[in-house]
Amino acid sequence: MPMDEGMTLPPVTVTAMDGTPMRLSDRPLPAVIYFYPKDDTSGCTREAKDFSTLADAFAAAGASVVGISKDPPSSHGKFAAKHALTVTLASDEDGSACDAFGVWGEKQMYGRSYMGIERATFLFGADGRLVRAWRKVKVAGHAQAVLEAVQAL
């Protein structure tokens, strides 16, 4: 079931890079939650770098940012270290967050169908309700557009 505007931030738990549980509904609000397919791939690297570059601006606007994929915490640690990422990354190995946000589904590449994470971003306001969702994200300029939406809250 997709996450629709007005819905509240689901109380799902993901795993931080250090292996500790992180309950998404306990994140500081407003919150930006973005889902990406895989660590250290070209589009995902660019997206994480873009959010990291703007991390201070998100913080100045009072927003927390979390990037989520199904990669294990150890992969996130290597990915963050390799690219000097400052954005918080979390693992959804059991798929509960992907299911709660409706981002797990059939994808196609080069005529082949497979299951995977849809690149999507969700902005939750100070009241914990979804203000805006970006689906099927194109990476170029995306982090800046999300920042502008946060600043407009």
DASULHU-V528083 format. One record per backbone hydrogen bond with DSSP energy under -1.0 kcal/mol. NH is the residue of the N-H (numbers start at 0). CO is the residue of the C=O. If there is no record, write none. Layout:
NH/CO  NH/CO
This chain:
2/100  5/129  6/3  8/127  13/21  14/90  15/19  18/15  21/13  23/11  25/22  26/23  30/123  31/63  32/121  33/65  34/119  35/67  40/37  44/40  45/41  46/42  47/43  48/44  49/45  50/46  51/47  52/48  53/49  54/51  57/53  58/54  59/55  60/56  61/58  62/57  63/29  65/31  66/87  67/33  68/89  75/71  76/72  77/73  78/74  79/75  80/76  81/77  82/78  84/79  89/66  90/14  91/68  94/91  98/94  99/95  100/96  102/97  104/115  106/113  108/111  111/108  113/106  115/104  117/102  119/34  120/133  121/32  122/131  123/30  124/128  127/124  129/6  130/122  131/122  133/120  136/118  141/138  144/140  145/141  146/142  147/143  148/144  149/145  150/146  151/147  152/149
